[in-house]
Amino acid sequence: MTMFFDDEFDRLFKRMSSSFFDVDELLEEAKNTGNLSGPFYYGYTMTVGPDGKPVVKEYGNVRPGLLPTSDTREPIVDTIVDDKEKVVKLVAEMPGVEKSDVKVVVDEDIVKIDAVHGEKKYHASVPIKYIVDKDSAKASYKNGILELTFKQIIPEKPKGKNVEVE
């Protein structure tokens, strides 16, 4: 079992490392051509999913293979599931904006987060991977952190009936 994780982490880190080198080349090219109006950032977050497997997510306003095209930042968004309280939380880091600047729209199984304050611009479309009551959504914003909480819906296990075979 540990061999699987070692191989998987090696593969993920090699992929991430090559991506960072690509971004360095892109930024150097943008600087040389005069198309540089940052900030530019690119990175990964890595967590362990509910099945125990690593979950790697990209974030940033630069993607490997593409020159920066937007001054909009993608906030780091974490999904936290509290099985005891039966809630799902999305936590987004968006420093430099005010509570009144933040707009959150829940659309089917995607949450769209936008905020603009002066030159600070954020946008994220976050898929909801759990069954939640969308009408229960509550949001709060304090010190650059947006917390969006949903009540989790736990589907009932189907009840079957044993049929006697004659």
TORDOZA-998834 format. One record per atom (N, C-alpha, C): atom name; x, y, z; residue number from 1; residue in three letters. Coordinates in Angstrom, 3 decimals. Atoms other than C-alpha are relative to their C-alpha. Example, Ala and Ser with C-alpha at 12.3 -4.5 7.8 and 13.67 -1.06 7.14 Angstrom:
BEGIN
<N <0.890 -1.190 0.000> 1 ala> <CA <12.300 -4.500 7.800> 1 ala> <C <0.900 1.200 0.000> 1 ala> <N <-0.820 -1.190 -0.060> 2 ser> <CA <13.670 -1.060 7.140> 2 ser> <C <-0.770 1.090 0.730> 2 ser> 
//
This chain:
BEGIN
<N <0.831 -1.194 0.000> 1 met> <CA <0.000 0.000 0.000> 1 met> <C <0.878 1.262 0.000> 1 met> <N <-0.847 -1.192 -0.027> 2 thr> <CA <2.799 2.458 0.831> 2 thr> <C <0.711 0.212 -1.325> 2 thr> <N <-0.654 -0.139 1.301> 3 met> <CA <4.409 1.738 -2.510> 3 met> <C <-0.893 0.790 -0.961> 3 met> <N <0.943 -0.748 0.845> 4 phe> <CA <1.260 3.013 -4.266> 4 phe> <C <0.088 1.490 0.297> 4 phe> <N <-0.042 -1.415 -0.364> 5 phe> <CA <1.362 6.268 -2.321> 5 phe> <C <1.333 0.628 -0.378> 5 phe> <N <-1.309 -0.520 0.389> 6 asp> <CA <5.116 6.687 -2.903> 6 asp> <C <0.036 0.293 -1.498> 6 asp> <N <0.022 -0.195 1.450> 7 asp> <CA <4.662 6.230 -6.653> 7 asp> <C <-0.923 1.150 -0.378> 7 asp> <N <0.982 -1.043 0.311> 8 glu> <CA <1.595 8.484 -6.704> 8 glu> <C <0.557 1.380 0.363> 8 glu> <N <-0.572 -1.289 -0.394> 9 phe> <CA <3.340 11.289 -4.774> 9 phe> <C <1.164 0.386 -0.899> 9 phe> <N <-1.101 -0.291 0.924> 10 asp> <CA <6.442 11.000 -6.971> 10 asp> <C <-0.541 0.541 -1.312> 10 asp> <N <0.600 -0.434 1.251> 11 arg> <CA <4.258 11.327 -10.069> 11 arg> <C <-0.578 1.414 0.137> 11 arg> <N <0.603 -1.317 -0.205> 12 leu> <CA <2.365 14.325 -8.624> 12 leu> <C <1.066 1.090 0.119> 12 leu> <N <-1.032 -1.019 -0.192> 13 phe> <CA <5.518 16.179 -7.543> 13 phe> <C <0.791 0.262 -1.270> 13 phe> <N <-0.675 -0.222 1.287> 14 lys> <CA <7.216 15.639 -10.911> 14 lys> <C <-0.862 0.880 -0.896> 14 lys> <N <0.926 -0.810 0.806> 15 arg> <CA <4.112 17.070 -12.618> 15 arg> <C <-0.021 1.446 0.499> 15 arg> <N <0.031 -1.357 -0.557> 16 met> <CA <4.008 20.032 -10.240> 16 met> <C <1.305 0.731 -0.294> 16 met> <N <-1.294 -0.647 0.228> 17 ser> <CA <7.733 20.745 -10.607> 17 ser> <C <0.123 0.476 -1.433> 17 ser> <N <-0.111 -0.417 1.401> 18 ser> <CA <7.572 20.807 -14.400> 18 ser> <C <-0.929 1.175 -0.273> 18 ser> <N <0.929 -1.121 0.179> 19 ser> <CA <4.562 23.145 -14.203> 19 ser> <C <0.622 1.301 0.477> 19 ser> <N <-0.611 -1.220 -0.514> 20 phe> <CA <6.504 25.628 -12.077> 20 phe> <C <1.098 0.507 -0.937> 20 phe> <N <-1.016 -0.428 0.949> 21 phe> <CA <9.379 25.651 -14.573> 21 phe> <C <-0.647 0.648 -1.216> 21 phe> <N <0.729 -0.590 1.127> 22 asp> <CA <6.892 26.327 -17.384> 22 asp> <C <-0.460 1.410 0.329> 22 asp> <N <0.487 -1.317 -0.404> 23 val> <CA <5.443 29.267 -15.445> 23 val> <C <1.157 0.996 0.046> 23 val> <N <-1.163 -0.892 -0.025> 24 asp> <CA <8.920 30.731 -14.861> 24 asp> <C <0.354 0.469 -1.409> 24 asp> <N <-0.298 -0.368 1.383> 25 glu> <CA <9.554 30.638 -18.616> 25 glu> <C <-1.047 0.965 -0.555> 25 glu> <N <1.073 -0.887 0.461> 26 leu> <CA <6.172 32.250 -19.321> 26 leu> <C <0.148 1.412 0.562> 26 leu> <N <-0.153 -1.315 -0.622> 27 leu> <CA <6.782 35.062 -16.864> 27 leu> <C <1.198 0.736 -0.578> 27 leu> <N <-1.180 -0.614 0.606> 28 glu> <CA <10.249 35.701 -18.310> 28 glu> <C <-0.336 0.523 -1.392> 28 glu> <N <0.415 -0.415 1.335> 29 glu> <CA <8.754 35.845 -21.819> 29 glu> <C <-0.905 1.235 0.069> 29 glu> <N <0.904 -1.145 -0.142> 30 ala> <CA <6.001 38.234 -20.662> 30 ala> <C <0.779 1.255 0.403> 30 ala> <N <-0.821 -1.135 -0.434> 31 lys> <CA <8.591 40.453 -18.974> 31 lys> <C <0.785 0.580 -1.181> 31 lys> <N <-0.796 -0.445 1.143> 32 asn> <CA <10.721 40.599 -22.131> 32 asn> <C <-0.842 0.671 -1.070> 32 asn> <N <0.866 -0.591 1.021> 33 thr> <CA <7.756 41.464 -24.350> 33 thr> <C <-0.772 1.209 0.525> 33 thr> <N <0.687 -1.155 -0.570> 34 gly> <CA <6.427 44.131 -21.973> 34 gly> <C <-1.452 -0.267 0.354> 34 gly> <N <1.382 0.349 -0.339> 35 asn> <CA <3.175 42.259 -21.305> 35 asn> <C <-0.146 -0.383 1.465> 35 asn> <N <0.000 0.395 -1.397> 36 leu> <CA <3.780 42.100 -17.566> 36 leu> <C <-0.735 1.049 0.834> 36 leu> <N <0.726 -0.890 -0.906> 37 ser> <CA <1.164 43.679 -15.298> 37 ser> <C <-0.602 -0.845 1.106> 37 ser> <N <0.359 0.986 -1.014> 38 gly> <CA <1.064 41.309 -12.296> 38 gly> <C <-1.039 0.485 0.983> 38 gly> <N <-0.787 1.163 -0.422> 39 pro> <CA <0.605 39.946 -9.815> 39 pro> <C <-0.430 -1.262 -0.728> 39 pro> <N <0.258 1.290 0.602> 40 phe> <CA <0.878 36.488 -11.327> 40 phe> <C <0.364 -1.057 1.023> 40 phe> <N <-0.317 1.068 -0.932> 41 tyr> <CA <0.745 33.366 -9.279> 41 tyr> <C <-0.612 -1.293 -0.503> 41 tyr> <N <0.440 1.321 0.407> 42 tyr> <CA <0.290 29.656 -9.755> 42 tyr> <C <0.450 -0.974 1.060> 42 tyr> <N <-0.397 0.967 -1.005> 43 gly> <CA <0.274 26.793 -7.337> 43 gly> <C <-0.970 -1.154 0.091> 43 gly> <N <0.815 1.172 -0.253> 44 tyr> <CA <-1.240 23.615 -6.032> 44 tyr> <C <-0.340 -0.053 1.475> 44 tyr> <N <0.304 0.402 -1.374> 45 thr> <CA <-3.059 22.628 -2.888> 45 thr> <C <-0.173 -1.510 -0.042> 45 thr> <N <0.120 1.447 -0.040> 46 met> <CA <-2.937 19.013 -1.835> 46 met> <C <-0.616 -0.399 1.327> 46 met> <N <0.683 0.501 -1.186> 47 thr> <CA <-5.335 17.357 0.591> 47 thr> <C <-0.266 -1.484 -0.194> 47 thr> <N <0.377 1.403 0.084> 48 val> <CA <-6.502 13.857 1.342> 48 val> <C <-1.512 -0.055 -0.122> 48 val> <N <1.437 0.100 0.246> 49 gly> <CA <-9.937 13.032 -0.051> 49 gly> <C <-0.668 -0.954 0.961> 49 gly> <N <0.732 0.874 -0.919> 50 pro> <CA <-12.674 11.147 1.809> 50 pro> <C <0.308 -1.478 -0.212> 50 pro> <N <-0.358 1.389 0.274> 51 asp> <CA <-11.521 7.935 0.127> 51 asp> <C <1.444 -0.319 0.381> 51 asp> <N <-1.381 0.216 -0.425> 52 gly> <CA <-7.988 8.389 1.498> 52 gly> <C <1.032 0.265 -1.075> 52 gly> <N <-0.921 -0.263 1.099> 53 lys> <CA <-6.468 9.278 -1.880> 53 lys> <C <0.336 1.492 -0.044> 53 lys> <N <-0.355 -1.419 0.082> 54 pro> <CA <-4.575 12.540 -2.464> 54 pro> <C <-0.827 0.733 -1.049> 54 pro> <N <0.749 -0.851 0.925> 55 val> <CA <-6.517 15.373 -4.113> 55 val> <C <0.853 1.240 -0.242> 55 val> <N <-0.838 -1.133 0.362> 56 val> <CA <-4.432 17.956 -5.961> 56 val> <C <-0.831 0.969 -0.833> 56 val> <N <0.740 -1.020 0.740> 57 lys> <CA <-5.993 21.233 -7.137> 57 lys> <C <0.960 1.111 -0.397> 57 lys> <N <-0.775 -1.144 0.469> 58 glu> <CA <-4.400 23.958 -9.238> 58 glu> <C <-0.729 1.280 0.401> 58 glu> <N <0.620 -1.298 -0.192> 59 tyr> <CA <-4.992 27.620 -8.454> 59 tyr> <C <0.926 1.055 -0.573> 59 tyr> <N <-0.803 -1.117 0.476> 60 gly> <CA <-3.795 30.951 -9.745> 60 gly> <C <-0.559 0.597 -1.269> 60 gly> <N <0.461 -0.655 1.224> 61 asn> <CA <-4.195 33.299 -12.676> 61 asn> <C <0.946 -0.243 -1.166> 61 asn> <N <-0.913 0.411 1.069> 62 val> <CA <-1.428 31.703 -14.767> 62 val> <C <-0.075 -1.519 -0.081> 62 val> <N <-0.009 1.450 0.194> 63 arg> <CA <-1.572 28.225 -16.233> 63 arg> <C <1.203 -0.356 -0.867> 63 arg> <N <-1.114 0.401 0.849> 64 pro> <CA <1.400 26.333 -17.697> 64 pro> <C <-0.436 -0.072 -1.458> 64 pro> <N <0.307 0.010 1.419> 65 gly> <CA <1.497 26.787 -21.444> 65 gly> <C <-0.777 1.216 -0.464> 65 gly> <N <0.764 -1.188 0.361> 66 leu> <CA <-0.480 30.033 -21.349> 66 leu> <C <0.621 1.240 0.618> 66 leu> <N <-0.437 -1.266 -0.572> 67 leu> <CA <0.612 33.612 -20.914> 67 leu> <C <-1.127 0.540 0.864> 67 leu> <N <1.045 -0.577 -0.839> 68 pro> <CA <-1.224 35.523 -18.188> 68 pro> <C <-0.954 0.835 -0.850> 68 pro> <N <0.987 -0.712 0.794> 69 thr> <CA <-4.472 36.853 -19.627> 69 thr> <C <-0.947 0.822 0.854> 69 thr> <N <0.967 -0.671 -0.847> 70 ser> <CA <-6.270 38.271 -16.630> 70 ser> <C <0.665 0.507 1.266> 70 ser> <N <-0.485 -0.489 -1.276> 71 asp> <CA <-5.637 40.383 -13.573> 71 asp> <C <-0.893 -0.489 1.135> 71 asp> <N <0.876 0.591 -1.009> 72 thr> <CA <-8.337 38.401 -11.754> 72 thr> <C <0.705 -1.178 0.649> 72 thr> <N <-0.646 1.074 -0.747> 73 arg> <CA <-7.025 36.127 -9.039> 73 arg> <C <-1.013 -1.094 0.312> 73 arg> <N <0.838 1.111 -0.438> 74 glu> <CA <-8.391 32.709 -8.212> 74 glu> <C <0.347 -0.278 1.455> 74 glu> <N <-0.320 0.218 -1.415> 75 pro> <CA <-8.672 32.416 -4.432> 75 pro> <C <0.210 -1.485 0.293> 75 pro> <N <-0.145 1.370 -0.475> 76 ile> <CA <-7.554 29.293 -2.631> 76 ile> <C <-1.305 -0.344 0.715> 76 ile> <N <1.270 0.416 -0.592> 77 val> <CA <-10.763 27.436 -1.740> 77 val> <C <0.151 -1.425 0.514> 77 val> <N <-0.023 1.330 -0.604> 78 asp> <CA <-10.883 24.494 0.656> 78 asp> <C <-1.420 -0.440 0.295> 78 asp> <N <1.288 0.579 -0.352> 79 thr> <CA <-13.850 22.183 1.159> 79 thr> <C <0.192 -0.813 1.270> 79 thr> <N <-0.090 0.690 -1.285> 80 ile> <CA <-14.386 20.972 4.716> 80 ile> <C <-1.339 -0.677 0.254> 80 ile> <N <1.219 0.748 -0.292> 81 val> <CA <-16.904 18.256 5.535> 81 val> <C <0.012 -0.365 1.479> 81 val> <N <0.148 0.334 -1.414> 82 asp> <CA <-18.080 17.962 9.142> 82 asp> <C <-1.113 -1.030 0.109> 82 asp> <N <0.986 1.072 -0.048> 83 asp> <CA <-19.791 14.570 9.375> 83 asp> <C <-0.806 0.031 1.297> 83 asp> <N <0.704 -0.054 -1.285> 84 lys> <CA <-20.689 15.142 13.037> 84 lys> <C <-1.136 1.022 -0.046> 84 lys> <N <1.001 -1.068 0.093> 85 glu> <CA <-22.536 18.420 12.371> 85 glu> <C <-0.830 -0.107 -1.278> 85 glu> <N <0.669 0.184 1.293> 86 lys> <CA <-23.629 17.253 8.880> 86 lys> <C <-0.041 1.297 -0.814> 86 lys> <N <-0.121 -1.215 0.803> 87 val> <CA <-22.376 20.409 7.158> 87 val> <C <1.200 -0.113 -0.940> 87 val> <N <-1.102 -0.127 0.946> 88 val> <CA <-20.161 21.173 4.170> 88 val> <C <0.355 1.475 -0.036> 88 val> <N <-0.465 -1.387 0.019> 89 lys> <CA <-18.050 24.359 4.321> 89 lys> <C <0.957 0.209 -1.155> 89 lys> <N <-0.992 -0.465 0.960> 90 leu> <CA <-16.260 26.158 1.531> 90 leu> <C <0.676 1.198 0.644> 90 leu> <N <-0.765 -1.087 -0.607> 91 val> <CA <-13.501 28.420 2.830> 91 val> <C <0.912 0.580 -1.077> 91 val> <N <-0.775 -0.663 1.052> 92 ala> <CA <-11.999 30.960 0.399> 92 ala> <C <0.810 1.136 0.608> 92 ala> <N <-0.882 -1.076 -0.464> 93 glu> <CA <-9.049 33.258 1.067> 93 glu> <C <-0.015 1.128 -1.024> 93 glu> <N <0.085 -1.146 0.902> 94 met> <CA <-9.662 36.710 -0.439> 94 met> <C <0.383 1.277 0.760> 94 met> <N <-0.405 -1.200 -0.741> 95 pro> <CA <-7.605 39.353 1.366> 95 pro> <C <-0.114 1.266 -0.856> 95 pro> <N <-0.010 -1.292 0.690> 96 gly> <CA <-7.972 43.014 0.488> 96 gly> <C <-1.331 0.448 -0.548> 96 gly> <N <1.325 -0.430 0.434> 97 val> <CA <-11.703 43.133 -0.241> 97 val> <C <-0.891 0.159 1.227> 97 val> <N <0.951 -0.217 -1.084> 98 glu> <CA <-14.639 44.237 1.895> 98 glu> <C <-1.162 -0.976 -0.138> 98 glu> <N <1.160 0.880 0.002> 99 lys> <CA <-17.681 42.191 2.853> 99 lys> <C <-1.003 0.393 -1.086> 99 lys> <N <0.969 -0.475 0.994> 100 ser> <CA <-19.851 44.353 0.581> 100 ser> <C <0.465 -0.253 -1.438> 100 ser> <N <-0.540 0.268 1.334> 101 asp> <CA <-17.569 43.519 -2.395> 101 asp> <C <-0.219 -1.449 -0.445> 101 asp> <N <0.065 1.436 0.264> 102 val> <CA <-18.191 39.760 -2.164> 102 val> <C <-1.386 -0.382 -0.511> 102 val> <N <1.240 0.520 0.589> 103 lys> <CA <-20.839 38.130 -4.373> 103 lys> <C <0.133 -1.517 -0.104> 103 lys> <N <0.004 1.456 0.035> 104 val> <CA <-21.714 34.437 -3.997> 104 val> <C <-1.303 -0.451 -0.649> 104 val> <N <1.170 0.548 0.688> 105 val> <CA <-24.063 32.583 -6.358> 105 val> <C <0.115 -1.520 0.021> 105 val> <N <0.059 1.462 0.004> 106 val> <CA <-25.074 28.942 -5.858> 106 val> <C <-0.868 -0.400 -1.180> 106 val> <N <0.692 0.369 1.227> 107 asp> <CA <-26.036 27.447 -9.215> 107 asp> <C <0.169 -1.501 -0.210> 107 asp> <N <-0.030 1.463 0.107> 108 glu> <CA <-26.917 23.732 -9.311> 108 glu> <C <1.086 -0.554 0.916> 108 glu> <N <-1.052 0.580 -0.832> 109 asp> <CA <-23.707 22.022 -8.134> 109 asp> <C <1.302 0.797 -0.088> 109 asp> <N <-1.181 -0.873 0.077> 110 ile> <CA <-21.350 24.997 -8.589> 110 ile> <C <-0.257 1.267 0.808> 110 ile> <N <0.053 -1.269 -0.720> 111 val> <CA <-20.646 27.949 -6.312> 111 val> <C <0.924 0.965 -0.726> 111 val> <N <-0.797 -1.034 0.667> 112 lys> <CA <-19.463 31.107 -8.089> 112 lys> <C <0.271 1.104 1.009> 112 lys> <N <-0.435 -1.016 -0.956> 113 ile> <CA <-17.477 33.515 -5.947> 113 ile> <C <0.696 1.107 -0.774> 113 ile> <N <-0.611 -1.162 0.635> 114 asp> <CA <-16.602 37.023 -7.144> 114 asp> <C <0.175 1.093 1.037> 114 asp> <N <-0.217 -1.161 -0.861> 115 ala> <CA <-15.134 40.040 -5.373> 115 ala> <C <0.910 0.980 -0.736> 115 ala> <N <-0.813 -1.048 0.610> 116 val> <CA <-13.755 43.345 -6.644> 116 val> <C <0.079 1.157 0.981> 116 val> <N <-0.228 -1.168 -0.856> 117 his> <CA <-12.235 46.100 -4.522> 117 his> <C <1.265 0.695 -0.520> 117 his> <N <-1.148 -0.682 0.599> 118 gly> <CA <-10.008 48.575 -6.323> 118 gly> <C <0.657 -0.916 -1.021> 118 gly> <N <-0.721 0.878 0.927> 119 glu> <CA <-7.324 46.558 -8.082> 119 glu> <C <-0.052 -1.473 0.407> 119 glu> <N <0.134 1.396 -0.438> 120 lys> <CA <-8.094 43.396 -6.091> 120 lys> <C <-1.243 -0.593 -0.642> 120 lys> <N <1.114 0.682 0.670> 121 lys> <CA <-10.258 41.063 -8.192> 121 lys> <C <0.163 -1.496 0.209> 121 lys> <N <-0.014 1.439 -0.228> 122 tyr> <CA <-11.163 37.499 -7.326> 122 tyr> <C <-1.165 -0.648 -0.739> 122 tyr> <N <1.072 0.787 0.598> 123 his> <CA <-13.172 34.846 -9.164> 123 his> <C <0.333 -1.483 0.161> 123 his> <N <-0.154 1.456 -0.070> 124 ala> <CA <-13.707 31.134 -8.565> 124 ala> <C <-1.341 -0.646 -0.280> 124 ala> <N <1.163 0.867 0.192> 125 ser> <CA <-16.182 28.513 -9.748> 125 ser> <C <0.356 -1.320 0.658> 125 ser> <N <-0.354 1.157 -0.811> 126 val> <CA <-16.154 25.740 -7.180> 126 val> <C <-1.099 -1.055 -0.094> 126 val> <N <1.018 1.058 0.034> 127 pro> <CA <-17.935 22.427 -7.790> 127 pro> <C <-0.288 -0.517 1.407> 127 pro> <N <0.394 0.608 -1.273> 128 ile> <CA <-19.891 21.033 -4.845> 128 ile> <C <-0.084 -1.494 -0.248> 128 ile> <N <-0.080 1.437 0.263> 129 lys> <CA <-19.039 17.357 -4.698> 129 lys> <C <-0.829 -0.822 0.981> 129 lys> <N <0.825 0.677 -0.984> 130 tyr> <CA <-21.497 16.528 -1.920> 130 tyr> <C <-1.455 0.404 -0.224> 130 tyr> <N <1.411 -0.343 0.115> 131 ile> <CA <-25.293 16.483 -1.750> 131 ile> <C <-0.315 0.946 1.154> 131 ile> <N <0.268 -1.016 -1.015> 132 val> <CA <-26.280 19.673 0.072> 132 val> <C <-1.354 0.650 -0.258> 132 val> <N <1.223 -0.790 0.116> 133 asp> <CA <-29.395 21.727 0.751> 133 asp> <C <0.431 1.408 -0.402> 133 asp> <N <-0.460 -1.295 0.508> 134 lys> <CA <-28.692 24.769 -1.414> 134 lys> <C <-0.706 1.170 0.670> 134 lys> <N <0.744 -1.061 -0.690> 135 asp> <CA <-31.383 26.777 0.403> 135 asp> <C <0.537 0.271 1.398> 135 asp> <N <-0.546 -0.177 -1.343> 136 ser> <CA <-29.472 26.341 3.670> 136 ser> <C <1.303 0.804 0.000> 136 ser> <N <-1.295 -0.676 0.116> 137 ala> <CA <-26.431 28.287 2.388> 137 ala> <C <0.049 1.252 0.874> 137 ala> <N <-0.263 -1.184 -0.823> 138 lys> <CA <-25.041 30.840 4.848> 138 lys> <C <1.449 0.396 -0.234> 138 lys> <N <-1.358 -0.475 0.278> 139 ala> <CA <-21.998 33.002 4.143> 139 ala> <C <0.395 1.053 1.028> 139 ala> <N <-0.555 -1.053 -0.849> 140 ser> <CA <-19.765 35.091 6.363> 140 ser> <C <1.382 0.356 -0.536> 140 ser> <N <-1.301 -0.461 0.479> 141 tyr> <CA <-16.685 37.164 5.551> 141 tyr> <C <0.648 0.819 1.108> 141 tyr> <N <-0.708 -0.709 -1.072> 142 lys> <CA <-14.130 38.289 8.116> 142 lys> <C <1.498 -0.170 -0.208> 142 lys> <N <-1.468 0.016 0.091> 143 asn> <CA <-10.445 39.204 7.885> 143 asn> <C <0.523 -0.730 -1.243> 143 asn> <N <-0.472 0.578 1.248> 144 gly> <CA <-10.116 38.099 4.247> 144 gly> <C <-0.407 -1.436 -0.239> 144 gly> <N <0.416 1.392 0.123> 145 ile> <CA <-11.766 34.710 4.769> 145 ile> <C <-1.517 -0.064 -0.188> 145 ile> <N <1.411 0.234 0.266> 146 leu> <CA <-15.112 33.801 3.200> 146 leu> <C <-0.321 -1.426 0.405> 146 leu> <N <0.471 1.328 -0.374> 147 glu> <CA <-16.941 30.876 4.819> 147 glu> <C <-1.423 -0.159 -0.491> 147 glu> <N <1.322 0.305 0.514> 148 leu> <CA <-19.912 29.387 3.024> 148 leu> <C <-0.369 -1.383 0.533> 148 leu> <N <0.392 1.243 -0.663> 149 thr> <CA <-21.801 26.680 4.940> 149 thr> <C <-1.325 -0.505 -0.561> 149 thr> <N <1.207 0.671 0.469> 150 phe> <CA <-24.380 24.210 3.629> 150 phe> <C <-0.320 -1.146 0.947> 150 phe> <N <0.397 1.220 -0.696> 151 lys> <CA <-26.394 21.550 5.443> 151 lys> <C <0.180 -1.154 -0.983> 151 lys> <N <-0.232 1.171 0.851> 152 gln> <CA <-25.340 18.177 4.092> 152 gln> <C <-1.215 -0.913 0.037> 152 gln> <N <1.095 0.958 0.093> 153 ile> <CA <-28.022 15.789 2.879> 153 ile> <C <0.620 -1.382 -0.139> 153 ile> <N <-0.506 1.361 0.042> 154 ile> <CA <-27.190 12.204 3.647> 154 ile> <C <-1.106 -0.871 -0.598> 154 ile> <N <1.058 0.809 0.616> 155 pro> <CA <-29.132 9.974 1.240> 155 pro> <C <-0.249 -1.271 0.812> 155 pro> <N <0.339 1.236 -0.706> 156 glu> <CA <-30.988 7.113 2.845> 156 glu> <C <0.426 -1.185 -0.850> 156 glu> <N <-0.376 1.214 0.723> 157 lys> <CA <-29.729 3.712 1.960> 157 lys> <C <-1.280 -0.678 -0.467> 157 lys> <N <1.218 0.653 0.495> 158 pro> <CA <-32.216 1.938 -0.242> 158 pro> <C <-0.312 -1.254 0.814> 158 pro> <N <0.420 1.178 -0.759> 159 lys> <CA <-34.232 -0.622 1.659> 159 lys> <C <-0.478 -1.041 -1.000> 159 lys> <N <0.382 1.078 0.894> 160 gly> <CA <-34.554 -3.880 -0.132> 160 gly> <C <-0.814 -1.050 0.715> 160 gly> <N <0.788 1.103 -0.559> 161 lys> <CA <-36.720 -6.881 0.380> 161 lys> <C <0.587 -1.293 -0.541> 161 lys> <N <-0.493 1.308 0.415> 162 asn> <CA <-35.414 -10.400 0.335> 162 asn> <C <-1.158 -0.766 -0.631> 162 asn> <N <1.000 0.806 0.686> 163 val> <CA <-37.290 -12.583 -2.104> 163 val> <C <0.440 -1.437 0.064> 163 val> <N <-0.277 1.415 -0.135> 164 glu> <CA <-37.460 -16.254 -1.412> 164 glu> <C <0.027 -0.649 -1.376> 164 glu> <N <-0.118 0.702 1.273> 165 val> <CA <-36.272 -18.350 -4.355> 165 val> <C <-0.587 -1.389 0.170> 165 val> <N <0.663 1.313 -0.116> 166 glu> <CA <-38.472 -21.397 -4.908> 166 glu> <C <0.636 -1.029 -0.898> 166 glu> 
//
